[in-house]
């Protein structure tokens, strides 16, 4: 009876495997078959050592789609002979979690081994749902393996993160994707049957255009092989791959880490005066559907924060680009955004506005009870003047150069130096003028920003 049951079960599994997508059939059965995650699977790597120990810990696998998070979770379960249970945070609730915990506890009590719960998209679980996992993780009832495309330090509850080891998966390099595709083409059992072939240029296109996503590569390969078969060919050509992929994949999500990584790369490229990199990241965002106003607002900020008075026109250029976007929209406004990004990249750079803001805040914080000097106060009523408000104010335009010394800062901050110019672009001209103004106002010596 037992042998018949095992045979029946095996037959059912074979039938399921026969209709499974290529990506599922080609799922690695061991760590040695995993491609592109050498930092996790190489001999001596922490992840491999944990799997091979047979005593895994709860962990969170963090990385883009198609980088093998589910596969790695299954290999952890196989390495410890644990029952593999999978839930998706998009459809499971606290009730489902509690059912898995109860089942896992019964298995331990019946000496049937441990249970690994693979929770896909763990970042989508609410706080209460994540809290429901904690008891089972803490007492070892389950081995939790969570998968997320989001930064777990921001998106997963701190108590759960502190009880888990975090491993990061990386997008596959083109040569890794090519290896997977060639393996799937050649494998007679799990792959395309061994009768198919793929042209070199088609393989190169597949490897370059899937964005490091192994699942997308294998799914696209399966579609491309069907397209080729429909044209009475066993060899997959470039046109088949192009049709299967439709368009180059841009790995980008407006609400995810990639969003913040790319805007950071854009800002740092402009700040670093690399116009080519700035334009690359700008159009990566635009092509991926990023809100163009978000990009334009960042350029307005950058115009003051990183260019500032080294080129006072930069702020106007950035604001004009934003206005052009409001008036004409995309795609035509891409010209204005590109112009602004190019101008800002090539402009001389100065971060003195950032320093001035910090110095001003520090000065304000250092004089919490500061009073406006009497001669600077408003004195629109005669009664105020009788109290001394506005008395003694000297009108600068009556003097040569429209400058005359008088106290403008409050007591306790009268010698504060908040702005220190850089010798960059137009700001060097302002520095020269400021030197003459300081002398006329009898200000303390102002060291340039570069000396700080």
Helices and strands as residue ranges (DSSP letters): H 2-19, H 22-25, G 31-33, H 38-41, H 46-53, E 59-62, H 69-79, E 83-88, H 94-109, E 115-120, G 122-124, H 127-138, E 142-148, H 152-155, H 158-162, E 165-168, H 174-186, E 197-198, H 200-209, H 214-230, E 235-236, H 238-245, H 257-271, H 275-287, H 292-302, I 303-307, G 308-311, H 313-328, H 334-346, H 352-366, G 374-376, H 382-386, G 396-398, G 400-402, H 426-441, G 449-451
